[in-house]
């Protein structure tokens, strides 16, 4: 598992960090909110880690929920959360990658992930990012249930 360098590769995300994806998959597989995990294309050559969340934990209006994770050896990442609501989607994502729209570390805000703000995290360690994301997902779940 690689630690993020201080923007030593400013214009590239670099190759996929397989070790980090496998670490995150182990944590996802043991999380009660996660129904299933899968690698794309497969566990031998993972480029994307996908977690399908248990829709039984969500109100009936939510028909599917997934988390897509990409992690790179440079410490860059994309963590995309998507809820399907019949005809609509509610989504957001946490990103660290080279771009022209914001700082390298930024957040695409819900509900459409089109508004982007700079992001500060206490740590860029993959398990700290994982914790930040799942704290936000739990808050989202509480919000969904309280609006019922």
C-alpha positions as CSV (number, residue, x, y, z in Angstrom):
1,X,0.0,0.0,0.0
2,X,1.5,3.3,-1.1
3,X,1.4,6.5,0.9
4,X,0.4,9.6,-1.1
5,X,3.4,11.7,-2.2
6,X,3.3,15.4,-2.0
7,X,2.1,15.9,-5.6
8,X,5.3,14.5,-7.0
9,X,3.4,13.4,-10.1
10,X,1.1,16.4,-10.6
11,X,-0.4,15.4,-13.9
12,X,-1.0,11.6,-13.5
13,X,-3.0,9.3,-11.3
14,X,-0.4,6.5,-12.0
15,X,-1.1,2.8,-12.1
16,X,-3.8,1.1,-10.0
17,X,-2.8,0.3,-6.4
18,X,-3.9,-3.3,-6.2
19,X,-2.8,-3.8,-2.6
20,X,-4.9,-0.9,-1.4
21,X,-8.0,-2.0,-3.4
22,X,-7.7,-5.5,-1.8
23,X,-7.3,-3.9,1.7
24,X,-10.4,-1.8,1.1
25,X,-12.3,-4.9,-0.2
26,X,-11.5,-6.8,3.0
27,X,-13.0,-3.9,5.0
28,X,-16.0,-3.6,2.8
29,X,-16.7,-7.3,2.9
30,X,-16.9,-7.2,6.7
31,X,-19.2,-4.1,6.8
32,X,-22.8,-4.9,7.6
33,X,-24.0,-2.2,5.2
34,X,-22.3,-4.0,2.2
35,X,-24.1,-6.8,0.5
36,X,-21.5,-7.7,-2.1
37,X,-18.1,-6.7,-3.5
38,X,-16.6,-7.2,-6.9
39,X,-13.4,-6.3,-8.8
40,X,-13.4,-5.1,-12.4
41,X,-12.1,-6.8,-14.4
42,X,-11.2,-9.4,-11.7
43,X,-9.3,-9.9,-8.4
44,X,-6.1,-10.7,-10.3
45,X,-6.1,-7.4,-12.2
46,X,-8.3,-5.1,-10.2
47,X,-8.9,-1.6,-11.6
48,X,-12.2,-0.8,-9.9
49,X,-13.6,-2.1,-6.7
50,X,-17.4,-2.0,-6.5
51,X,-19.5,-2.5,-3.4
52,X,-23.2,-3.0,-3.6
53,X,-24.9,-1.8,-0.5
54,X,-27.8,-3.6,1.2
55,X,-30.9,-1.8,0.0
56,X,-32.8,-3.4,2.9
57,X,-31.2,-0.9,5.1
58,X,-32.6,2.0,3.0
59,X,-36.2,3.3,2.6
60,X,-38.2,1.6,-0.2
61,X,-37.7,4.6,-2.5
62,X,-34.0,3.6,-2.9
63,X,-33.8,0.8,-5.4
64,X,-30.0,0.3,-5.6
65,X,-26.9,1.7,-3.9
66,X,-23.3,1.2,-4.9
67,X,-19.8,2.5,-4.1
68,X,-17.2,2.5,-6.8
69,X,-13.6,2.9,-5.7
70,X,-10.4,3.5,-7.8
71,X,-7.1,3.9,-6.0
72,X,-3.7,4.6,-7.6
73,X,-0.1,4.1,-6.5
74,X,0.3,7.9,-6.4
75,X,-2.2,8.1,-3.6
76,X,-4.8,9.5,-5.9
77,X,-8.3,8.0,-5.6
78,X,-12.0,8.3,-6.7
79,X,-14.7,7.1,-4.4
80,X,-18.1,7.4,-6.0
81,X,-21.4,6.9,-4.1
82,X,-24.6,6.4,-6.1
83,X,-28.2,5.8,-5.0
84,X,-30.8,4.8,-7.5
85,X,-34.3,6.2,-6.8
86,X,-36.7,4.8,-9.4
87,X,-36.0,7.4,-12.2
88,X,-33.4,9.5,-10.4
89,X,-29.9,9.2,-9.0
90,X,-28.4,10.8,-5.9
91,X,-24.7,10.8,-6.0
92,X,-21.5,12.3,-4.7
93,X,-17.8,11.5,-4.8
94,X,-14.5,12.1,-3.0
95,X,-11.6,12.6,-5.3
96,X,-7.9,13.1,-5.3
97,X,-6.5,13.4,-8.8
98,X,-5.0,16.0,-11.2
99,X,-7.6,18.3,-12.6
100,X,-8.3,21.8,-13.8
101,X,-11.5,22.5,-11.8
102,X,-10.3,22.4,-8.2
103,X,-7.5,21.4,-5.9
104,X,-6.2,17.9,-6.3
105,X,-8.3,16.8,-3.3
106,X,-12.0,17.7,-3.8
107,X,-15.6,16.7,-3.3
108,X,-18.4,16.5,-5.8
109,X,-21.5,17.4,-3.8
110,X,-24.8,15.6,-3.9
111,X,-27.4,15.3,-5.2
112,X,-25.9,15.4,-8.8
113,X,-22.1,15.5,-8.1
114,X,-21.9,18.5,-10.4
115,X,-21.0,21.2,-7.8
116,X,-17.4,20.7,-6.7
117,X,-15.6,22.0,-3.6
118,X,-12.1,21.7,-2.3
119,X,-11.8,19.1,0.4
120,X,-9.6,18.7,3.5
121,X,-9.2,15.3,5.1
122,X,-7.3,14.6,8.4
123,X,-5.4,11.9,6.6
124,X,-5.1,10.4,3.1
125,X,-4.5,6.9,4.4
126,X,-7.0,4.6,2.6
127,X,-8.6,3.4,5.8
128,X,-9.1,7.0,7.0
129,X,-10.7,7.9,3.6
130,X,-12.8,4.8,4.0
131,X,-13.9,5.9,7.4
132,X,-14.8,9.4,6.1
133,X,-16.9,8.0,3.3
134,X,-18.8,5.5,5.5
135,X,-19.4,8.2,8.1
136,X,-21.0,10.3,5.3
137,X,-23.0,7.3,4.1
138,X,-24.3,6.6,7.6
139,X,-25.3,10.3,7.9
140,X,-27.1,10.0,4.6
141,X,-29.0,6.9,5.8
142,X,-30.1,8.8,8.9
143,X,-31.2,11.7,6.7
144,X,-33.2,9.4,4.4
145,X,-35.0,7.8,7.3
146,X,-35.8,11.0,9.1
147,X,-37.4,12.4,6.0
148,X,-39.9,9.5,5.8
